[in-house]
């Protein structure tokens, strides 16, 4: 039980760190260059906790803010079958 709470806290802390970094253009570019296929962000979205999903969406929103260039890859991620089914399942 303690391990689960600890893991949840680590996800939350990691998302907060990503959110702070993604607010600056250089940080958003850095996130996209480091995690080009957004695999790590996808792992956050697939978590079942609402706060983690909300935090992930906030990070994605910060990454694409004010940049058409940075919108392409996250948009492909969201419209891909895995994430699309996750958000719109029954």
N, C-alpha and C positions, 0 to 999 in steps of 0.2 A: 504494500500500500504506500509506503513512504517513497519507494522507487518511482511509482507512477506519478506521485505529486512532484517529485524532484524533476522528472523528465518533462512534465507539463510546464513547470516553472522555467526550465531551460529553453523550451520552445518559445515561451512568452518572452523571455529575455532576448533570445536571438532575433525574434521579430521586431522587438523594440529597437535593437541595435541596427537592424537593416532599415527600419523606417527612418531613423535619424540620418543614416548615411545616404539614403535614397532621396532625401529632400534637396540635396545639392546636385547640380548637373554632373559634376565630376564623380560624385558617389554613385549616381544612377548609371553612368557610363561604366564605372568600375564593376558594379554588380553584373551588368550585362556582359562585360568582357570576361569576367571570372566564371560566371555560370551561364554560358552562351545558350544552352538549351533549357535553362530554367528548371533543371531537374530538382534542385534543392527546394525551390519555391513550390514546385509541384508536390513534393513530400509534405510541405506545410499545409497545402490546400486539402490533401487527402486525409488529414487528421480529422477526427470526429468532433473536436471541441469547437464550439462556435467562436470563442474568443480568438482561437488560432486562425480560423478561416477569415474572420473579420480583419485581423492584423495582416494577413497575407494579402488580402484585397487592398488594404491601405498602402502596403509596400508597392504593389503593382501600380496603383494609382499615382504614387509619387514618382515611380520610375518613368511613366509615360507622360507626365505632366509637361506641357509646353514643348514637346518634341515629337514631330511626326516620324522621325527616324527611329526613335525608340519604341514606337507603338507596334511595329510589325511583329516582332517575336512574341511579346505577351498576347497579342491578339490571336496569333496562331495557336498559342497554348490554350487560350480560353475556348476557342472554337473547335479544338481537337476533340475527338470522340470521347476520350477519357474524362476530361474535365467537364465537357458539355453534359455528359450523362450524369456526372456527379452533382452538378448544380440543379439539374432539371429532372431528377428521378422522382417518381411518384409521390 
